[in-house]
């Protein structure tokens, strides 16, 4: 099994590269199942596996897709730092029929199709100052800024 980072040849079944220590096993963004390094699709749920680019994944963490002004507002909020208990609404949105659309496509081609859709979903959430907590394959999980503040998205 060849490491995608340093190209070191590793024994079959290795979880980490013997040459650079990088994780060789992938995890499915859809269901979390462990996948072999060469997987293009998940063998548990069929979701396409994002291609390794050598750099950080485009939607790897909220910091990579949250607009700077909104991130600063969240971080400077006293309640965000101290925490609070309240009822919230959670939005789950995904692309209907994506498995059929992407089934025969290369992972890079699938990402090119999915990324603009995910970006539009996130833009809609951010327009109402909501927070995208997680990007999962072909969908997002988001929280509103305040309950009832975003009637079109959160009702």
N, C-alpha and C positions, 0 to 999 in steps of 0.2 A: 504494500500500500504506500503510494508516494505522497509525501507531505505537499499540500498545495502552496505552502509558504516557502520552504527552503529546498524542496524537491528531493529530500532525503528518502531513500527507500526503507520502509519499515516493515516488520513482520505482519502478516495478516492478523486481523483482530486487535491491533494496537489502538489504544484510546488516545495516546499522546505520542508526538514525534520524538524519536531518539536523537535527532539532530538539533532541533530548536525548542522542543518542549511544547509546541503548539498542540491544542486539542485537535485530534483527527476526527473524532466522532461528531456528527452533526446532530442537532435536535430539531424536530419538526416544529415549525412555527404554528401549525394548526392544532396539533394534539400533544406535542411535547415528547413524542417517542424518540428514542435514540436511533440514529441512522448511520450507516457506513459512510465514509468520506466521499465515495464516488456516487452516492445516491442523487438522483435528479428528481425523484418523487418519493413521498413517504409510503412505506410498505404497510402502514396501519390505516391511514385515512386517505391516501392518494394526493395530498396537497403537494404542489410544486415546491422544491427546495430552492431557496434563494442562492444564487451563485456567489461564490467567495470571490471577493475583489481584491483581497490583500489589505484593504483599508477598512474603516469602520462601516458597518451596514447603514444604509440610508435612514432607516426607521428603527435603529437599534435601541434608542432610549428617548424619553420625552425631550431631552435637551437638543436632539437633532431635528425635531420637527415643531417645537413650540416657538412662536415668534418671540424675539428678544424682549419687546415691550411687555408682553404678557408674562414671560418668565420672571422679569424683574418685579412686576406687580405681585406675583404669587410669592416670590421670595421675601419681599419687604412687608408682606402682610403678617401682623402679629399672630393671628390665628393659625396661619400656615406653619409658623415655627413652633407654637405651643401645642397645637392640636385642639380639636374640639369634637364633641359628639353631637350629631344631628342626622336627621333623615335626609337622604339624597336620592336623586333620580339618576339612573345610569342608562346611557344610550349604547346599544350595540348595533352597529351597522355593517353590512357586508354586501358584496357583489353577488347578486343572485345568478346562478348558472355558471359561476366561474370555473368549476371543475370541468364541465363539458367544454368550455371555451379554451381552457389551458391544457387539457389532457395530452394532446399530441405536440405540444410546443416545447422548445428548448427553454430552460430556466431563465436565461437572459432575455429571451423574447417575451416570456410571461411577465417578467418584472417590468419591461417597457410598456406592456399593456396595463398592468395593475397600478403602477406608481402614479400616473395622472389621476386615476379614480380615487386612490387613497388621499392624494393631495387635495382634491376637491372636497372630500368628506371632512378633512381636517380644517380646511379654510372655512367651511360652514360652521363648524364648532367654534373656531377661534373668532369668527365674526361676532359672536355673542359672548365672547370672553369665557367660553367653556375650556375645559382641559382635556386633551386626549391623553388618557392614561396608558394605553397600549395599542400597538399596531400588531394585528394577528393575521398573517397571510393575506387574505383578501378583505379584511375588515378592520374596524376600530372599536375601542371601548372608550367612552368619553363621559365626563361629568360636567354639569352646568356650573356656572359661577354661583348662581342663586336659584333656588327652586322658583319656577314661574317666570323667571327673567327672559327666557328664550321660548316663547310660546310655539313657534313653528318647529323647533327641534325637540322640545322636551315635553310636549303635552301628551 
